[in-house]
Amino acid sequence: MLHFLLRRGALIVPTLFGVTVIVFLMLQIVPGDPVNSILPPDASQVDRQKIIEQLGLNKPLYIQYFDWLLHVMHGDFGRSIIKRIAVNELLFEGLRNTLILSAAAGVLSFGLSIVIGVYSAYRPKSWIASLANIIGLTGVTIPNFWAALILVGVFSVMLGWLPSSGMSRIGGGDALDVMYHLILPSIAAGMTTLGIMTRMVRSTVYDILQQDFVTTLRAKGAGSYTVLLHVLKNGAPTILTVAGLQFGYLLGGSVLVETVFSWPGVGSLIYQAISQRDFPVIQAGVLVIAVLFVCLNLIVDMIHGMIDPRVRHTA
């Protein structure tokens, strides 16, 4: 097991290095000049040159990259060009809020998908199976930002049941108030995951139920609960792999959902930084999400190896 984890962990280094290169170069080809976001249009060339030197934009591109990478490795993401404060402060608050939203959306989507998927696999002709098909198609086809707008229009504007924006009421609120504001964003963010996971769980469990060992278990008089445990154990590697990828999607793919609901997370922070050409914030936000995604996949691989010993010997 240790050898398996070391091999998997060794792959993180080149992966993260590639991520830093892509994140840095991606912003170099994006239209827009961060200097224009700082200085007024009528600024003199002397003032522009001074800002360029302060930001290090006059250095060769590879020097800029290694300077930035060196600071990142020491946990320093620089300062926001627009807000003039440390990017670390902005990221810490935004990352905490994004993790709250992703965790809520994950619990909702994973829990419902397993219950609906397993039941519809056992009862393929029931109304639950039809519901699973509807959820799967709806979740895959409807973008999460469009679902967010529909939810706001129905439950906030028309019915007035739930708040349409923010993380708490004005002036701050308790944990119950945060959960109240979390309902609509978590549903919108988790819809795609719910659709994908429901279809995947249903097909996985249904295929396992057709295998010979299930027939043998039932012939030996094993109860429904025992059969279900064996089915879930055999389907766990596939389900965990897709669940890990989907949770990574929840972390990085909820940018528009956070924007629609004014949820103060990393996605909303990156969106604002893009519109303001605040490059340090964009680089830090994308890099943190990428690092979390890579680490999450390592955790999934570790759990996968613990459940299925064959993975440890073949990987």
C-alpha positions in Angstrom: 0.0 0.0 0.0 2.8 2.4 0.9 4.6 1.7 -2.4 1.3 2.3 -4.3 0.8 5.7 -2.5 4.4 6.8 -3.2 3.9 6.0 -6.9 0.7 8.0 -7.0 2.2 10.8 -5.0 5.2 11.1 -7.2 2.9 11.9 -10.1 1.6 15.0 -8.3 4.9 16.9 -8.7 5.0 17.0 -12.6 1.2 17.5 -12.7 1.3 20.5 -10.4 4.3 21.9 -12.3 2.4 21.6 -15.5 -0.6 23.3 -13.9 1.6 26.3 -12.8 3.0 26.6 -16.4 -0.5 26.5 -17.9 -2.0 29.0 -15.4 0.8 31.5 -15.9 1.0 31.3 -19.7 -2.8 31.3 -20.0 -3.0 34.8 -18.6 -0.2 36.1 -20.8 -2.3 35.5 -23.9 -5.5 36.8 -22.5 -6.4 40.2 -23.9 -6.1 43.1 -21.5 -3.4 45.0 -19.6 -3.3 45.0 -15.8 -1.7 48.5 -15.9 -4.8 49.9 -17.5 -6.8 48.7 -14.5 -4.6 50.7 -12.2 -3.9 54.0 -14.0 -6.4 56.3 -15.6 -6.6 56.6 -19.4 -4.7 59.9 -19.4 -1.7 58.6 -17.3 1.7 59.6 -18.6 4.2 57.1 -20.1 6.4 57.7 -17.1 3.7 56.6 -14.7 3.0 53.6 -16.8 6.6 52.6 -16.9 6.9 53.0 -13.1 3.9 50.6 -12.6 5.3 48.1 -15.1 8.6 48.0 -13.2 6.8 47.6 -9.8 4.9 44.7 -11.2 7.9 43.1 -12.8 6.3 43.1 -16.2 9.4 44.5 -17.9 11.3 41.3 -17.1 11.6 38.4 -19.6 8.6 36.0 -19.4 10.6 33.1 -18.0 12.0 35.3 -15.2 8.5 36.5 -14.4 7.3 32.8 -14.2 10.1 31.6 -11.9 9.7 34.7 -9.6 6.0 34.0 -9.3 6.6 30.2 -8.8 9.2 30.9 -6.1 6.8 33.1 -4.2 4.0 30.6 -4.6 6.1 27.8 -3.2 6.6 30.0 -0.1 2.9 30.5 0.2 3.0 34.1 -1.1 0.5 34.8 -3.9 1.3 38.4 -4.1 -1.0 41.4 -3.7 -4.3 42.2 -5.5 -3.7 44.8 -8.1 -7.2 46.3 -7.6 -7.9 45.9 -3.9 -4.2 46.4 -2.9 -4.3 43.7 -0.2 -2.7 40.3 0.1 -4.2 37.7 -2.2 -3.9 35.1 0.6 -6.5 37.0 2.7 -8.9 37.0 -0.2 -8.4 33.3 -1.0 -8.7 32.1 2.6 -12.2 33.6 3.0 -13.3 32.6 -0.6 -12.0 29.1 -0.3 -13.8 28.5 3.0 -17.1 29.6 1.5 -16.6 27.5 -1.7 -15.8 24.4 0.4 -19.1 25.0 2.3 -21.1 25.3 -0.9 -19.3 22.3 -2.5 -19.8 20.1 0.6 -23.5 20.9 0.8 -24.0 20.3 -2.9 -21.9 17.1 -2.7 -23.9 15.7 0.3 -27.2 16.5 -1.5 -26.2 15.1 -4.9 -24.3 12.1 -3.8 -26.8 11.0 -1.2 -29.8 11.3 -3.5 -28.0 9.7 -6.5 -27.1 6.6 -4.4 -30.6 6.2 -3.0 -32.4 6.8 -6.3 -29.8 4.9 -8.4 -29.7 1.8 -6.3 -33.5 1.6 -6.0 -34.1 2.1 -9.7 -31.5 -0.6 -10.4 -33.4 -3.0 -8.2 -36.8 -1.9 -9.6 -36.0 -1.0 -13.3 -39.7 -0.7 -14.2 -40.9 1.4 -11.2 -41.7 5.0 -11.2 -38.4 5.6 -9.3 -36.6 4.3 -12.3 -38.5 6.8 -14.5 -37.6 9.5 -12.1 -34.0 8.5 -12.3 -34.1 8.9 -16.1 -35.6 12.3 -15.8 -33.1 13.4 -13.2 -30.2 12.1 -15.3 -31.3 13.8 -18.4 -32.2 17.1 -16.7 -29.0 17.3 -14.7 -26.8 16.6 -17.8 -28.6 18.9 -20.2 -29.5 22.0 -18.1 -26.5 24.2 -17.3 -26.2 24.9 -13.6 -26.3 28.7 -14.0 -29.6 28.4 -15.9 -30.9 26.2 -13.1 -29.8 28.8 -10.7 -31.8 31.5 -12.5 -34.9 29.3 -12.6 -34.6 28.5 -8.9 -34.2 32.2 -8.0 -37.2 33.1 -10.2 -39.5 30.5 -8.7 -38.5 30.2 -5.0 -37.3 33.8 -4.4 -39.2 36.1 -6.7 -42.5 34.3 -7.3 -42.9 32.4 -4.0 -40.6 34.4 -1.7 -39.7 31.3 0.3 -35.9 31.5 0.1 -33.2 34.3 -0.2 -31.9 34.9 -3.7 -28.4 36.1 -2.9 -25.7 36.3 -0.3 -24.4 34.0 2.4 -26.3 35.5 5.3 -28.7 38.3 6.0 -27.4 41.9 6.2 -25.5 42.4 9.5 -24.6 38.8 9.7 -26.4 35.7 10.9 -26.0 32.4 12.7 -25.3 28.9 11.3 -29.0 28.4 10.7 -29.2 31.5 8.6 -26.2 30.4 6.5 -27.9 27.0 5.9 -31.1 28.9 4.9 -29.1 30.9 2.3 -27.3 27.7 1.2 -30.4 25.8 0.0 -30.8 27.2 -3.5 -27.0 27.5 -4.4 -26.4 23.9 -3.3 -29.3 22.6 -5.4 -28.1 24.6 -8.5 -24.5 23.6 -8.0 -25.3 19.9 -7.5 -27.8 19.4 -10.3 -25.2 18.3 -12.9 -23.5 16.0 -10.4 -26.8 14.5 -9.4 -27.7 13.7 -13.0 -24.3 12.1 -13.8 -24.1 10.2 -10.5 -27.7 8.9 -10.7 -27.2 7.4 -14.1 -23.8 6.0 -13.3 -24.9 4.4 -10.0 -28.0 2.9 -11.6 -26.0 1.4 -14.5 -23.2 0.1 -12.2 -25.5 -1.5 -9.7 -27.8 -3.0 -12.4 -24.8 -4.6 -14.2 -23.5 -6.1 -10.9 -26.9 -7.5 -10.1 -26.8 -9.5 -13.3 -23.5 -11.2 -12.4 -23.3 -14.9 -11.3 -22.1 -14.2 -7.7 -25.3 -12.4 -6.9 -27.3 -15.3 -8.2 -25.2 -17.6 -6.0 -25.7 -15.4 -2.9 -29.4 -15.5 -3.4 -29.4 -19.3 -4.0 -27.6 -19.7 -0.7 -30.3 -17.8 1.1 -28.5 -14.5 1.6 -30.8 -11.7 2.7 -31.4 -8.6 0.6 -29.3 -6.5 3.0 -26.3 -8.9 2.5 -26.7 -8.9 -1.2 -26.8 -5.1 -1.3 -23.6 -4.9 0.8 -21.8 -7.1 -1.7 -23.2 -5.2 -4.7 -22.1 -1.8 -3.2 -18.7 -3.2 -2.3 -18.1 -4.3 -5.9 -19.4 -1.1 -7.3 -17.6 1.2 -4.9 -14.4 1.6 -7.0 -16.3 2.9 -10.0 -18.6 5.0 -7.9 -15.8 6.5 -5.9 -13.8 7.4 -9.0 -16.6 9.3 -10.6 -17.6 10.9 -7.3 -14.1 12.2 -6.8 -14.1 13.8 -10.3 -17.5 15.2 -9.7 -16.5 16.8 -6.3 -13.6 18.4 -8.1 -16.1 19.7 -10.6 -18.1 21.2 -7.8 -15.0 23.0 -6.5 -14.1 24.5 -9.8 -17.3 24.5 -11.8 -19.5 26.6 -9.6 -18.2 29.9 -10.8 -21.4 31.0 -12.4 -23.5 29.6 -9.6 -21.6 31.7 -7.1 -22.0 34.7 -9.3 -25.7 34.3 -9.7 -26.3 33.9 -6.0 -23.6 36.4 -5.0 -22.0 33.7 -2.9 -18.6 35.0 -1.7 -16.5 32.0 -2.8 -13.4 31.5 -5.0 -15.5 31.3 -8.1 -17.1 34.6 -7.5 -13.6 36.0 -6.6 -12.1 34.8 -9.9 -15.1 36.1 -11.9 -14.6 39.6 -10.4 -10.8 39.4 -10.9 -11.3 38.5 -14.6 -13.5 41.5 -15.2 -10.9 43.8 -13.5 -7.8 42.1 -15.0 -6.5 41.4 -11.5 -4.0 38.8 -12.6 -2.5 37.8 -9.3 -6.0 36.9 -7.9 -6.9 34.9 -11.1 -3.6 33.0 -11.0 -3.9 32.2 -7.3 -7.6 31.2 -7.5 -7.2 28.9 -10.5 -4.0 27.4 -9.0 -5.6 26.6 -5.6 -8.6 24.9 -7.3 -6.2 22.9 -9.4 -4.1 21.8 -6.4 -7.3 20.8 -4.5 -8.5 18.8 -7.5 -5.1 16.9 -7.8 -5.0 16.2 -4.0 -8.6 15.0 -4.1 -7.8 12.6 -6.9 -4.9 11.3 -4.8 -7.3 10.7 -1.8 -9.7 8.9 -4.2 -6.9 6.7 -5.4 -5.9 5.9 -1.9 -9.4 4.9 -0.9 -9.8 3.0 -4.2 -6.6 1.0 -3.4 -7.9 0.2 0.1 -11.2 -1.1 -1.2 -9.8 -3.0 -4.3 -6.4 -4.7 -3.7 -6.1 -5.3 -7.4 -5.5 -1.6 -8.0 -2.4 -1.7 -5.8 -0.8 -4.5 -7.8 -1.7 -3.2 -11.3 -1.2 0.5 -10.9 
